Amino acid sequence: MKQAACEKKILDRENNLERVQNAVKNNLGVSLPFMSDIAHHMITPHNNSTRSLLLLQSASLFKNPDDAIIDIGSTLEFLHTASELHRHIKEPENARRHQQHVQKLWGSEASVLLGDYLLSISFQILTRLGNLDVLECVSLATQNISRGQVLEISEPTLTATPKHWRRVTRDKIAGLFGAGAKSAAFWGNASQATASKLFDFGEHLGMAVQLKTDLDAIDDEKRFQQKLKDKELWSPLCFLLHERMPGSVSMEMSIKLQNEFTVGEMTKELRILFKKYDLNEMIKSEAKQELEQAKECLEKLEMNTAPLQPLTLYSMI
């Protein structure tokens, strides 16, 4: 009986995640150029499903997920993708040369318009649902994403401190996880206190997910080089320069990163340093600390939080 119940929960979870993916496609539509490509990007396996899973599992604390919570899930995916589109404005001239595929628009002025379109769809959906608490929650998350984007460019990204990385990531990425959990609480007619605790849980979970995502990029040659090429804010590099390397060595590397460098050669050099200073273990440890803090948030909730407990395991994010 216990195994059957467990299998049913897994099946329900997979079905609900599929419902979010279908809502993404249905709410996005394909009437505009590039929409089908964006929808494909949003539902392919590379896109971490923890954000949607957090929303659904949080909702299950109160009642069975319905179409409204599924639609909220689709708006969170739209907002995340909009922030990605807005983040990569690097080469405006590419937009007129490449009109065939959305991946080639990542980093053009067209991506700003597409990001804005996703934002407008999100708030149209939320307005239709009519829950003002959810609308306010997601609006604040959107404002924080914009603040995080401004913060991100306020310092040289390749030599930024871990403190700067945390501030930017909390606003741009982790806050959307928190907003999902908090929205689920409002959807379930929970108290403000419960909603706030779930937000804190989601925010810590979001930080852990980003740390794990950053860690995975170390072993992916293409992603490693892309982060250097695009000058992305990347936690392993932040921790290497400011918490692992001796001051004089860190200063030397910082100067290299602030000047022109060959991406391939810099990748090789940083790989050696990451291994020397054991960055893999450090980033993994940071992620686990965030998950411990997430677990502490659940302990403060006066309800059965079993549906959320698996998300505090590193292997589950």
C-alpha positions as CSV (number, residue, x, y, z in Angstrom):
1,M,0.0,0.0,0.0
2,K,2.8,2.4,0.9
3,Q,4.6,1.8,-2.3
4,A,1.4,2.2,-4.3
5,A,0.8,5.6,-2.6
6,C,4.3,6.7,-3.3
7,E,4.0,5.8,-7.0
8,K,0.7,7.7,-7.2
9,K,2.3,10.8,-5.8
10,I,5.1,10.6,-8.3
11,L,2.6,10.1,-11.1
12,D,0.5,13.1,-9.9
13,R,3.6,15.2,-9.7
14,E,4.6,14.3,-13.3
15,N,1.1,14.9,-14.5
16,N,0.9,18.3,-12.9
17,L,4.3,19.3,-14.3
18,E,3.1,18.3,-17.7
19,R,0.0,20.5,-17.1
20,V,2.3,23.5,-16.4
21,Q,4.1,22.8,-19.7
22,N,0.9,22.6,-21.6
23,A,-0.3,25.8,-20.0
24,V,3.0,27.4,-21.1
25,K,2.3,26.4,-24.7
26,N,-1.4,27.3,-24.6
27,N,-1.0,30.7,-22.9
28,L,1.9,31.7,-25.1
29,G,0.2,30.8,-28.4
30,V,2.0,30.7,-31.7
31,S,0.6,33.7,-33.5
32,L,3.8,35.8,-33.3
33,P,7.2,34.9,-34.9
34,F,9.5,32.9,-32.6
35,M,6.7,31.9,-30.1
36,S,7.0,28.2,-30.9
37,D,10.8,28.4,-30.5
38,I,10.4,30.1,-27.1
39,A,7.8,27.6,-25.9
40,H,10.2,24.8,-26.9
41,H,13.0,26.4,-25.0
42,M,10.9,26.7,-21.9
43,I,9.7,23.1,-21.8
44,T,12.8,21.2,-22.9
45,P,14.7,19.1,-20.3
46,H,17.5,21.6,-19.9
47,N,15.0,23.9,-18.1
48,N,15.1,23.1,-14.4
49,S,11.6,22.0,-13.2
50,T,12.2,22.7,-9.5
51,R,10.5,26.1,-9.8
52,S,7.3,24.6,-11.1
53,L,7.6,21.7,-8.7
54,L,7.9,24.0,-5.7
55,L,4.7,25.8,-6.7
56,L,2.8,22.6,-7.1
57,Q,4.1,20.9,-4.0
58,S,3.4,24.1,-2.0
59,A,-0.2,24.2,-3.4
60,S,-0.7,20.6,-2.4
61,L,-0.3,21.6,1.3
62,F,-3.7,23.3,1.0
63,K,-5.7,21.4,-1.7
64,N,-5.4,19.7,-5.0
65,P,-3.8,21.8,-7.7
66,D,-6.4,23.2,-10.1
67,D,-6.3,25.2,-13.4
68,A,-5.6,28.4,-11.6
69,I,-2.4,27.2,-9.9
70,I,-1.3,25.7,-13.2
71,D,-1.7,29.1,-14.9
72,I,0.3,30.7,-12.1
73,G,3.0,28.2,-12.8
74,S,3.0,29.2,-16.5
75,T,3.5,32.9,-15.5
76,L,6.5,32.0,-13.4
77,E,8.1,30.3,-16.4
78,F,7.3,33.3,-18.6
79,L,8.9,35.7,-16.1
80,H,12.0,33.5,-15.8
81,T,12.4,33.4,-19.5
82,A,11.7,37.1,-19.9
83,S,14.6,37.8,-17.4
84,E,16.9,35.5,-19.5
85,L,16.0,37.4,-22.6
86,H,16.6,40.8,-21.0
87,R,19.8,39.6,-19.5
88,H,21.6,38.8,-22.7
89,I,21.5,42.1,-24.5
90,K,25.1,42.0,-25.9
91,E,25.1,42.4,-29.7
92,P,22.1,44.5,-31.0
93,E,23.2,44.2,-34.7
94,N,22.5,40.4,-34.7
95,A,18.8,40.9,-34.7
96,R,18.6,42.0,-38.3
97,R,21.0,39.4,-39.6
98,H,19.3,36.4,-37.9
99,Q,15.6,36.2,-38.1
100,Q,15.2,32.4,-38.3
101,H,15.7,31.0,-34.8
102,V,15.1,32.4,-31.3
103,Q,18.4,31.1,-30.0
104,K,20.1,33.5,-32.5
105,L,18.0,36.3,-31.1
106,W,19.3,35.7,-27.6
107,G,21.5,38.8,-27.1
108,S,19.7,41.1,-29.6
109,E,17.3,44.1,-29.3
110,A,14.5,41.7,-30.5
111,S,14.9,39.7,-27.3
112,V,13.9,42.8,-25.2
113,L,10.6,43.0,-27.1
114,L,10.0,39.3,-26.7
115,G,10.8,39.5,-23.0
116,D,8.4,42.4,-22.6
117,Y,5.7,40.4,-24.5
118,L,6.1,37.5,-22.0
119,L,5.7,40.0,-19.1
120,S,2.5,41.3,-20.6
121,I,1.1,37.8,-21.0
122,S,2.0,37.0,-17.4
123,F,0.1,39.9,-16.0
124,Q,-2.9,39.4,-18.3
125,I,-3.2,35.8,-16.9
126,L,-2.8,36.9,-13.3
127,T,-5.4,39.7,-13.8
128,R,-7.8,37.2,-15.2
129,L,-7.4,34.9,-12.2
130,G,-8.5,37.8,-10.0
131,N,-6.4,37.0,-6.9
132,L,-5.0,40.4,-5.8
133,D,-2.6,38.8,-3.3
134,V,-1.0,36.6,-6.0
135,L,-0.9,39.6,-8.4
136,E,0.9,41.7,-5.8
137,C,3.3,38.9,-4.9
138,V,4.3,38.3,-8.5
139,S,4.5,42.0,-9.3
140,L,7.0,42.5,-6.4
141,A,9.0,39.5,-7.7
142,T,9.1,41.2,-11.2
143,Q,10.3,44.4,-9.6
144,N,13.0,42.6,-7.8
145,I,14.2,40.9,-10.9
146,S,14.6,44.3,-12.6
147,R,16.5,45.5,-9.5
148,G,18.8,42.5,-9.6
149,Q,19.5,43.1,-13.3
150,V,20.6,46.7,-12.4
151,L,22.7,45.4,-9.5
152,E,24.4,42.9,-11.7
153,I,25.9,45.5,-14.0
154,S,26.9,47.8,-11.2
155,E,30.1,45.8,-10.7
156,P,32.5,44.0,-13.1
157,T,30.8,40.6,-13.3
158,L,33.9,38.4,-13.7
159,T,35.6,39.8,-10.5
160,A,32.5,40.3,-8.4
161,T,32.4,39.3,-4.7
162,P,30.2,36.4,-3.3
163,K,28.2,39.1,-1.5
164,H,27.4,40.7,-4.8
165,W,26.5,37.4,-6.3
166,R,24.1,36.6,-3.5
167,R,22.3,39.9,-3.7
168,V,21.9,39.7,-7.5
169,T,20.8,36.0,-7.4
170,R,18.4,36.5,-4.6
171,D,16.6,39.3,-6.5
172,K,16.9,37.8,-10.1
173,I,16.4,34.1,-9.5
174,A,15.7,32.9,-6.0
175,G,12.9,35.5,-5.4
176,L,10.9,33.9,-8.2
177,F,11.0,30.6,-6.3
178,G,9.9,32.4,-3.2
179,A,7.1,34.1,-5.1
180,G,5.9,30.7,-6.4
181,A,5.6,29.2,-2.9
182,K,4.0,32.4,-1.5
183,S,1.5,32.5,-4.4
184,A,0.5,28.9,-3.7
185,A,-0.2,30.0,-0.1
186,F,-2.4,32.9,-1.2
187,W,-4.2,30.6,-3.7
188,G,-4.8,28.2,-0.8
189,N,-6.2,31.0,1.4
190,A,-3.4,30.7,3.9
191,S,-2.4,33.4,6.4
192,Q,0.1,36.1,5.7
193,A,2.5,34.4,8.2
194,T,2.3,31.1,6.4
195,A,2.8,32.8,3.0
196,S,5.9,34.6,4.3
197,K,7.4,31.4,5.7
198,L,6.8,29.7,2.4
199,F,8.4,32.6,0.6
200,D,11.6,32.2,2.8
201,F,11.6,28.5,2.1
202,G,11.3,29.1,-1.7
203,E,14.0,31.7,-1.7
204,H,16.6,29.5,0.0
205,L,15.6,26.7,-2.3
206,G,16.1,29.0,-5.3
207,M,19.6,29.9,-4.1
208,A,20.5,26.2,-3.7
209,V,19.2,25.5,-7.2
210,Q,21.3,28.3,-8.7
211,L,24.4,27.2,-6.9
212,K,23.9,23.6,-8.2
213,T,23.3,25.0,-11.7
214,D,26.6,27.0,-11.5
215,L,28.4,24.0,-10.2
216,D,27.2,21.8,-13.1
217,A,28.7,24.4,-15.6
218,I,32.2,23.7,-14.3
219,D,32.1,20.2,-15.9
220,D,30.5,21.4,-19.1
221,E,33.1,22.8,-21.5
222,K,30.7,24.7,-23.7
223,R,28.8,26.3,-20.8
224,F,32.1,27.1,-19.0
225,Q,33.5,29.0,-22.0
226,Q,30.1,30.7,-22.7
227,K,30.1,32.1,-19.1
228,L,33.5,33.7,-19.7
229,K,32.7,34.9,-23.2
230,D,29.4,36.5,-22.0
231,K,31.1,37.8,-18.8
232,E,28.3,36.2,-16.7
233,L,28.1,36.6,-12.9
234,W,29.2,33.1,-11.8
235,S,29.5,31.9,-8.2
236,P,32.5,29.5,-8.6
237,L,34.5,32.4,-9.9
238,C,33.3,34.8,-7.2
239,F,34.3,32.3,-4.4
240,L,37.6,31.4,-6.1
241,L,38.8,35.0,-6.2
242,H,37.5,36.3,-2.9
243,E,37.3,33.3,-0.5
244,R,39.8,30.7,-1.8
245,M,42.9,32.3,-3.4
246,P,45.5,34.3,-1.5
247,G,45.2,38.0,-1.9
248,S,48.2,38.6,-4.2
249,V,47.3,35.6,-6.5
250,S,43.6,36.7,-6.5
251,M,44.7,40.3,-7.5
252,E,46.7,38.9,-10.4
253,M,43.9,36.8,-11.7
254,S,41.4,39.6,-11.3
255,I,43.6,41.8,-13.5
256,K,43.7,39.1,-16.2
257,L,39.9,38.8,-16.1
258,Q,39.4,42.6,-16.4
259,N,41.6,42.7,-19.5
260,E,41.2,41.0,-22.9
261,F,41.8,37.2,-22.7
262,T,41.5,34.1,-24.9
263,V,38.5,32.2,-23.7
264,G,40.0,28.8,-24.3
265,E,43.2,29.6,-22.5
266,M,41.4,31.2,-19.6
267,T,39.1,28.2,-19.3
268,K,42.1,25.8,-19.0
269,E,43.7,28.1,-16.3
270,L,40.5,28.4,-14.3
271,R,39.9,24.7,-14.4
272,I,43.2,24.0,-12.8
273,L,42.5,26.6,-10.1
274,F,39.0,25.3,-9.4
275,K,40.5,21.9,-8.9
276,K,43.4,23.2,-6.8
277,Y,41.1,25.2,-4.5
278,D,38.4,22.5,-4.4
279,L,35.6,24.8,-5.7
280,N,33.3,21.9,-6.5
281,E,33.1,20.9,-2.8
282,M,32.8,24.5,-1.7
283,I,29.9,25.3,-4.0
284,K,28.1,22.1,-3.1
285,S,28.6,22.9,0.6
286,E,27.1,26.4,0.0
287,A,24.1,24.8,-1.7
288,K,23.5,22.3,1.1
289,Q,23.7,25.2,3.6
290,E,20.9,26.9,1.7
291,L,18.8,23.7,1.8
292,E,19.4,23.4,5.6
293,Q,18.0,26.9,6.0
294,A,15.1,26.0,3.8
295,K,14.4,23.0,6.0
296,E,14.4,25.3,9.1
297,C,11.7,27.4,7.4
298,L,9.5,24.3,7.0
299,E,10.0,23.5,10.7
300,K,8.4,26.9,11.6
301,L,5.2,26.0,9.7
302,E,2.4,24.5,11.8
303,M,1.3,22.0,9.2
304,N,2.3,18.8,7.6
305,T,5.1,19.8,5.1
306,A,5.8,16.3,3.8
307,P,5.2,17.3,0.2
308,L,8.0,19.9,0.4
309,Q,10.5,17.8,2.4
310,P,12.1,16.1,-0.6
311,L,13.0,19.5,-2.1
312,T,15.4,20.0,0.8
313,L,17.6,17.1,-0.5
314,Y,20.5,18.1,-2.8
315,S,19.8,15.1,-5.0
316,M,16.3,16.4,-5.7
317,I,17.1,19.8,-7.0
